[in-house]
């Protein structure tokens, strides 16, 4: 017996009784009314799945089509309800009009019981599929909003290196060019990828992220391309892969350098052919995605070592963006620190916390091997543990092995070369800025750059 609820609307009480008798053996709840004016109240008080609606009533509606009027009222209440109309053999034209306006099917009086049951069961299946589709649509919309929302996951920084990164992001976002993002762990490569997605024409769709370092060789194809039921022992149902989930959106493959050569070949094939084949199937499924990859390793060196395919590298890095480590964007540390303080002080109900100047100086002098992620965790820990509204240097405890390294084995010449090289990288080769920061003239800086071969 189906668990659905049927509403039968017919002025003929004999027909009501007959229809209820037939359908009560098939459906758990069968409601009957002879007055169509009760339809709105019944719909408000019950979850109706199917309405069996007679098209002819004695009451005269100004347009002359009582059944059509009430069918439209039903759809106005719930567009997913399956409506089956009942009419006399002489009203075929009206029945066809009703179907054009959304009715599932029609039944002619006098009806055939088998035909009646077949029609109503088909209407029940349609109702179930409509509800499922509606639910999936709502879930998908919520998922998109949740995944794509910016919240506290934003890119902050006013240093020259980050301004340069954001300029590149804005230029490439409007294109479908493949992007390779490089940088150390914790620098915010995924945030850069999400910013590209959010500024692109695909922003209304999903950005699906996959950590390639966590995908095993045996699960690579199933995870990315999906599988069909029975493809392997645990494949109990058809399952979409990440590429299909990212359809019309953005696919972000993090730690792309961890892929084996075999998996690299499979990925390259998909990128070249623009379709995937689920494991256990021969059907080609076209995919339309924008690809962004990220890595913390030197892929060019891996190509030289024979550990990464050169053709795949060319395919994924139409545009390359290098995210600088936090130690090369010291000017951004106060901005980031205060942002994380605001987020975490609100999170832990300590809304009036501030960072003291000595605390900011300590943060600025730390080397941050874990980059922005380490700074974020350091601020959160300090907020949790502090009993004061002002965070002091003592609230931040770093390992003695951390902090800006002092290279005792370097010569003065080597230290000078490193200092100039670091400053040039930090300030995007802006000679005037670098000279000012180092306290020397532009000409002296040019001479030193030439002497050190920089």
C-alpha positions as CSV (number, residue, x, y, z in Angstrom):
1,X,0.0,0.0,0.0
2,X,1.3,3.5,-0.9
3,X,1.7,5.9,1.9
4,X,0.4,8.9,-0.1
5,X,-2.7,10.9,0.4
6,X,-5.4,11.3,-2.3
7,X,-8.1,13.9,-2.4
8,X,-11.2,13.1,-4.6
9,X,-13.4,16.0,-5.6
10,X,-16.7,15.2,-7.2
11,X,-20.3,16.4,-6.7
12,X,-21.6,13.0,-7.4
13,X,-21.5,11.2,-4.0
14,X,-22.0,7.8,-5.7
15,X,-18.8,8.4,-7.7
16,X,-17.0,9.5,-4.6
17,X,-17.9,6.4,-2.8
18,X,-17.0,4.1,-5.7
19,X,-13.6,5.9,-6.2
20,X,-12.8,5.7,-2.5
21,X,-13.6,2.0,-2.4
22,X,-11.2,1.3,-5.3
23,X,-8.3,3.5,-4.1
24,X,-8.4,2.7,-0.4
25,X,-6.9,-0.7,-1.2
26,X,-3.9,1.0,-2.8
27,X,-3.4,4.2,-0.8
28,X,-3.2,4.7,2.9
29,X,-5.2,8.0,3.0
30,X,-8.1,8.8,0.7
31,X,-10.1,11.9,1.4
32,X,-13.4,12.9,-0.4
33,X,-15.3,16.1,-0.8
34,X,-18.3,17.0,-2.9
35,X,-17.9,20.8,-2.6
36,X,-14.9,22.2,-4.5
37,X,-15.0,25.3,-2.3
38,X,-13.4,23.2,0.5
39,X,-10.3,22.5,-1.7
40,X,-8.2,25.4,-0.3
41,X,-8.9,24.4,3.3
42,X,-8.1,20.7,2.7
43,X,-4.8,21.6,1.0
44,X,-3.9,23.9,3.9
45,X,-4.6,21.2,6.5
46,X,-3.2,18.1,4.7
47,X,-0.2,17.0,2.6
48,X,-2.0,16.0,-0.5
49,X,-0.1,14.0,-3.1
50,X,-2.8,13.4,-5.7
51,X,-6.1,15.2,-6.5
52,X,-8.7,13.4,-8.6
53,X,-10.8,16.3,-9.8
54,X,-14.1,16.2,-11.6
55,X,-14.3,18.9,-14.3
56,X,-18.0,19.7,-14.1
57,X,-19.7,21.4,-11.2
58,X,-23.1,23.1,-10.9
59,X,-21.5,26.3,-9.5
60,X,-20.8,28.8,-12.3
61,X,-17.4,30.4,-12.4
62,X,-17.1,33.5,-14.6
63,X,-14.9,31.8,-17.1
64,X,-17.3,28.8,-17.5
65,X,-14.6,26.2,-16.8
66,X,-15.1,25.2,-13.1
67,X,-12.6,22.3,-13.2
68,X,-9.9,24.3,-14.8
69,X,-10.4,27.1,-12.2
70,X,-10.0,24.7,-9.3
71,X,-7.0,22.9,-10.9
72,X,-5.2,26.3,-11.2
73,X,-6.0,26.9,-7.5
74,X,-4.5,23.5,-6.6
75,X,-1.3,24.3,-8.5
76,X,-1.2,27.7,-6.9
77,X,-1.1,26.0,-3.5
78,X,1.4,23.3,-4.5
79,X,2.8,23.0,-8.0
80,X,4.1,19.5,-7.3
81,X,0.7,17.9,-6.7
82,X,-0.4,15.4,-9.3
83,X,-3.8,16.2,-10.7
84,X,-5.9,13.6,-12.5
85,X,-9.1,15.0,-14.0
86,X,-12.3,13.1,-14.5
87,X,-14.6,14.0,-17.3
88,X,-17.4,12.8,-19.6
89,X,-16.6,11.4,-23.0
90,X,-17.9,14.6,-24.6
91,X,-15.4,16.8,-22.9
92,X,-12.2,15.5,-24.5
93,X,-11.2,19.0,-25.7
94,X,-11.4,20.3,-22.1
95,X,-9.4,17.3,-20.9
96,X,-6.6,18.1,-23.4
97,X,-6.6,21.7,-22.3
98,X,-6.2,20.6,-18.7
99,X,-3.3,18.4,-19.5
100,X,-1.6,21.3,-21.3
101,X,-2.0,23.3,-18.1
102,X,-0.4,20.6,-16.0
103,X,-2.8,17.8,-15.3
104,X,-1.1,14.3,-15.3
105,X,-3.8,12.5,-17.2
106,X,-7.6,12.2,-17.5
107,X,-10.2,9.5,-16.7
108,X,-13.4,9.2,-18.7
109,X,-16.7,8.3,-17.1
110,X,-17.7,5.6,-16.8
111,X,-14.1,4.5,-15.9
112,X,-12.4,1.2,-16.2
113,X,-11.0,0.1,-12.8
114,X,-7.7,-1.2,-14.2
115,X,-7.2,2.0,-16.2
116,X,-8.1,4.1,-13.2
117,X,-5.5,2.3,-10.9
118,X,-2.8,2.5,-13.6
119,X,-3.4,6.2,-14.0
120,X,-3.4,7.0,-10.3
121,X,-0.2,4.9,-9.6
122,X,1.6,6.8,-12.4
123,X,0.5,10.1,-10.8
124,X,1.8,8.9,-7.5
125,X,5.2,8.1,-9.0
126,X,5.3,11.4,-10.7
127,X,4.5,13.2,-7.4
128,X,7.3,11.3,-5.7
129,X,9.8,12.2,-8.4
130,X,8.7,15.9,-8.3
131,X,9.2,16.0,-4.6
132,X,12.6,14.4,-4.9
133,X,13.7,16.8,-7.6
134,X,12.4,19.8,-5.6
135,X,14.2,18.6,-2.5
136,X,17.4,18.1,-4.4
137,X,17.1,21.5,-6.0
138,X,16.7,23.2,-2.6
139,X,19.6,21.1,-1.1
140,X,21.8,22.1,-4.1
141,X,20.9,25.8,-3.7
142,X,21.7,25.6,0.0
143,X,24.9,23.7,-0.7
144,X,26.0,26.3,-3.3
145,X,25.4,29.1,-0.9
146,X,27.2,27.3,1.9
147,X,30.2,26.3,-0.1
148,X,30.6,29.5,-2.0
149,X,29.9,31.9,0.8
150,X,32.9,34.0,1.7
151,X,32.3,34.5,5.4
152,X,35.6,34.9,7.2
153,X,37.4,33.1,4.4
154,X,38.7,36.2,2.7
155,X,42.0,37.3,1.3
156,X,43.5,40.2,3.3
157,X,46.6,42.1,2.6
158,X,48.0,45.4,1.4
159,X,51.6,44.4,0.8
160,X,53.0,44.8,-2.7
161,X,53.3,41.0,-3.2
162,X,49.6,40.5,-2.3
163,X,48.5,43.4,-4.4
164,X,50.3,41.8,-7.3
165,X,48.6,38.5,-6.6
166,X,45.1,40.1,-6.5
167,X,45.8,42.0,-9.7
168,X,46.5,38.7,-11.5
169,X,43.4,37.1,-9.9
170,X,41.2,39.8,-11.2
171,X,42.6,39.5,-14.7
172,X,42.2,35.7,-15.0
173,X,38.9,35.4,-13.1
174,X,36.8,36.4,-16.1
175,X,38.4,33.8,-18.4
176,X,38.2,30.0,-18.4
177,X,42.0,29.7,-18.4
178,X,43.4,26.9,-16.3
179,X,45.3,28.3,-13.3
180,X,48.1,26.7,-11.2
181,X,48.6,28.2,-7.8
182,X,51.9,27.6,-6.1
183,X,53.1,28.4,-2.6
184,X,54.0,26.9,0.8
185,X,51.5,25.2,3.0
186,X,49.3,27.6,4.9
187,X,49.7,30.5,2.5
188,X,46.1,30.5,1.4
189,X,46.2,28.9,-2.0
190,X,42.6,27.6,-1.7
191,X,41.4,31.1,-0.8
192,X,43.0,32.4,-4.0
193,X,41.3,29.7,-5.9
194,X,37.9,30.5,-4.3
195,X,38.4,34.2,-5.1
196,X,39.0,33.4,-8.8
197,X,35.8,31.3,-8.7
198,X,33.8,34.0,-6.9
199,X,34.8,36.6,-9.5
200,X,34.2,34.4,-12.4
201,X,31.1,33.9,-14.6
202,X,30.7,30.5,-12.8
203,X,30.3,32.0,-9.4
204,X,26.7,30.8,-9.2
205,X,27.8,27.2,-9.5
206,X,29.8,25.0,-7.2
207,X,33.6,25.0,-6.6
208,X,34.4,21.4,-5.8
209,X,37.7,21.0,-3.9
210,X,39.7,17.7,-3.9
211,X,42.8,17.1,-1.9
212,X,44.8,14.9,-4.2
213,X,47.1,13.9,-1.4
214,X,44.2,12.1,0.4
215,X,43.0,10.3,-2.7
216,X,44.5,6.8,-2.9
217,X,45.5,5.3,-6.3
218,X,42.8,2.7,-6.1
219,X,40.0,5.2,-5.5
220,X,41.2,7.9,-7.9
221,X,38.9,7.1,-10.8
222,X,35.9,6.4,-8.6
223,X,36.4,9.6,-6.6
224,X,36.9,11.9,-9.6
225,X,34.9,10.2,-12.4
226,X,32.3,8.2,-10.4
227,X,31.1,4.6,-10.8
228,X,28.1,2.6,-11.6
229,X,26.3,0.0,-9.5
230,X,28.3,-3.2,-9.4
231,X,31.5,-1.8,-10.8
232,X,33.3,-3.2,-7.8
233,X,32.5,-4.9,-4.5
234,X,31.3,-1.9,-2.5
235,X,29.6,-0.2,-5.5
236,X,26.0,-0.6,-4.3
237,X,24.6,2.2,-6.3
238,X,25.5,4.7,-9.1
239,X,27.6,7.5,-7.8
240,X,28.7,10.8,-9.5
241,X,32.3,11.7,-9.3
242,X,33.8,15.1,-8.4
243,X,34.0,16.2,-12.1
244,X,30.2,15.7,-12.6
245,X,29.5,17.4,-9.2
246,X,31.5,20.5,-10.5
247,X,29.6,20.6,-13.8
248,X,29.4,24.2,-15.1
249,X,31.4,25.3,-12.0
250,X,35.0,25.1,-10.9
251,X,37.2,22.1,-10.0
252,X,40.0,22.8,-7.6
253,X,42.6,20.1,-7.3
254,X,44.8,20.8,-4.3
255,X,48.3,19.2,-4.0
256,X,48.3,18.1,-7.7
257,X,52.0,17.2,-7.3
258,X,51.0,14.2,-5.2
259,X,49.4,12.4,-8.2
260,X,51.1,9.2,-9.5
261,X,52.1,9.1,-13.1
262,X,49.2,6.6,-13.8
263,X,46.6,9.0,-12.3
264,X,48.2,11.9,-14.1
265,X,47.7,10.1,-17.5
266,X,44.0,9.6,-16.6
267,X,43.5,13.2,-15.6
268,X,45.2,14.5,-18.7
269,X,42.9,12.4,-20.9
270,X,39.8,14.0,-19.3
271,X,41.3,17.5,-19.7
272,X,42.0,16.8,-23.4
273,X,38.8,15.1,-24.3
274,X,36.4,17.0,-21.9
275,X,34.5,14.0,-20.9
276,X,34.6,11.3,-18.2
277,X,33.7,7.7,-18.1
278,X,32.4,6.3,-14.8
279,X,34.1,3.1,-13.5
280,X,32.2,0.1,-14.8
281,X,30.5,2.1,-17.7
282,X,31.3,2.8,-21.3
283,X,29.2,5.9,-21.5
284,X,31.0,9.1,-22.1
285,X,29.7,12.0,-19.9
286,X,30.7,15.5,-21.2
287,X,32.1,17.8,-18.5
288,X,32.2,21.6,-18.5
289,X,34.5,22.8,-15.7
290,X,37.0,25.5,-15.0
291,X,40.2,23.9,-13.6
292,X,42.3,25.4,-10.9
293,X,45.2,23.4,-9.4
294,X,47.5,24.1,-6.5
295,X,50.8,22.6,-5.2
296,X,53.5,23.3,-2.6
297,X,56.2,21.6,-4.6
298,X,58.4,22.5,-7.6
299,X,56.6,20.8,-10.5
300,X,59.3,21.8,-13.0
301,X,61.8,20.0,-10.9
302,X,59.5,17.0,-10.7
303,X,59.3,17.0,-14.5
304,X,63.1,16.9,-14.7
305,X,63.0,13.9,-12.2
306,X,60.5,12.1,-14.3
307,X,57.9,12.3,-11.6
308,X,55.4,14.6,-13.3
309,X,54.2,14.7,-16.9
310,X,55.4,17.7,-18.8
311,X,52.3,17.6,-21.0
312,X,50.0,17.7,-18.0
313,X,52.0,20.6,-16.5
314,X,51.5,22.6,-19.7
315,X,47.8,21.8,-19.6
316,X,47.2,23.0,-16.0
317,X,49.3,26.1,-15.8
318,X,48.1,28.4,-18.5
319,X,48.4,31.0,-15.8
320,X,50.6,30.5,-12.7
321,X,50.1,32.5,-9.5
322,X,52.6,32.3,-6.7
323,X,51.2,33.0,-3.2
324,X,54.0,34.5,-1.1
325,X,54.9,33.1,2.4
326,X,53.9,35.3,5.3
327,X,57.5,36.1,6.1
328,X,57.7,37.9,2.8
329,X,54.6,40.0,3.5
330,X,55.3,41.3,7.0
331,X,53.3,44.4,6.4
332,X,50.2,42.2,6.3
333,X,50.7,40.6,9.7
334,X,48.9,43.4,11.7
335,X,45.9,43.3,9.2
336,X,45.6,39.5,9.4
337,X,46.2,39.4,13.1
338,X,43.4,41.9,13.8
339,X,41.0,40.2,11.5
340,X,41.6,36.8,13.2
341,X,41.3,38.5,16.5
342,X,37.9,40.0,15.5
343,X,36.6,36.6,14.3
344,X,37.8,34.6,17.3
345,X,36.9,37.2,20.0
346,X,33.3,37.1,18.6
347,X,33.4,33.3,18.4
348,X,34.4,32.9,22.0
349,X,32.3,35.8,23.4
350,X,35.3,38.1,24.2
351,X,34.2,41.0,22.0
352,X,36.5,43.7,23.3
353,X,39.9,42.2,22.9
354,X,42.8,44.1,21.4
355,X,46.4,43.4,20.4
356,X,49.0,45.4,22.2
357,X,51.8,47.1,20.2
358,X,54.5,44.9,21.8
359,X,52.4,41.8,20.9
360,X,52.1,43.0,17.2
361,X,55.9,43.5,17.2
362,X,56.5,40.0,18.4
363,X,54.1,38.6,15.7
364,X,55.9,40.7,13.1
365,X,59.3,39.3,14.1
366,X,58.2,35.6,14.0
367,X,59.2,33.6,10.9
368,X,55.8,31.9,10.6
369,X,56.9,28.5,9.0
370,X,53.2,27.6,9.0
371,X,52.3,30.9,7.3
372,X,48.8,32.4,7.6
373,X,47.3,29.2,9.0
374,X,49.8,29.3,11.8
375,X,49.0,32.9,12.6
376,X,45.3,32.2,12.6
377,X,45.8,29.3,15.1
378,X,48.1,31.4,17.3
379,X,45.5,34.2,17.6
380,X,42.7,31.7,18.3
381,X,44.8,30.0,21.0
382,X,45.7,33.4,22.6
383,X,42.0,34.5,22.6
384,X,41.0,31.3,24.4
385,X,43.7,31.3,27.0
386,X,44.0,35.0,27.8
387,X,42.3,36.4,30.9
388,X,42.8,40.0,29.8
389,X,41.1,42.1,27.1
390,X,44.5,43.1,25.8
391,X,46.8,40.4,24.2
392,X,50.4,40.8,25.3
393,X,53.6,39.3,24.0
394,X,53.4,36.6,26.7
395,X,50.2,35.4,25.2
396,X,52.1,34.1,22.2
397,X,54.6,31.3,22.8
398,X,56.7,30.1,20.0
399,X,59.3,27.3,19.9
400,X,62.8,28.4,20.5
401,X,63.7,26.8,17.2
402,X,61.2,29.2,15.4
403,X,61.5,32.9,14.6
404,X,63.7,34.7,12.1
405,X,66.8,32.5,11.6
406,X,70.3,33.9,12.3
407,X,72.6,32.2,9.8
408,X,75.8,32.0,11.9
409,X,77.7,30.1,9.2
410,X,77.0,32.8,6.5
411,X,79.6,35.4,5.7
412,X,78.7,39.1,5.7
413,X,78.7,39.0,1.9
414,X,76.3,36.1,1.8
415,X,74.0,37.7,4.4
416,X,73.9,40.9,2.4
417,X,73.0,39.0,-0.8
418,X,70.2,37.2,1.0
419,X,68.9,40.4,2.6
420,X,68.8,42.1,-0.8
421,X,67.3,39.1,-2.6
422,X,64.6,38.7,0.1
423,X,63.7,42.4,-0.1
424,X,63.5,42.4,-3.9
425,X,61.1,39.4,-3.7
426,X,59.1,40.9,-0.9
427,X,58.6,44.3,-2.7
428,X,58.2,42.9,-6.2
429,X,61.5,44.3,-7.4
430,X,60.5,47.9,-6.7
431,X,64.0,49.4,-6.5
432,X,62.9,52.7,-4.8
433,X,61.0,50.8,-2.1
434,X,63.8,48.3,-1.5
435,X,66.5,51.0,-1.3
436,X,64.4,52.9,1.2
437,X,63.8,49.8,3.4
438,X,67.5,48.9,3.4
439,X,68.6,52.5,4.1
440,X,70.8,52.9,1.0
441,X,70.6,54.9,-2.2
442,X,69.1,53.5,-5.5
443,X,72.6,53.7,-7.1
444,X,74.2,51.8,-4.2
445,X,71.4,49.2,-4.5
446,X,72.0,48.8,-8.3
447,X,75.7,48.3,-7.6
448,X,75.1,45.6,-5.0
449,X,72.5,43.8,-7.2
450,X,75.1,43.8,-10.0
451,X,77.9,42.6,-7.7
452,X,75.8,39.8,-6.2
453,X,74.4,38.7,-9.6
454,X,70.8,39.4,-8.7
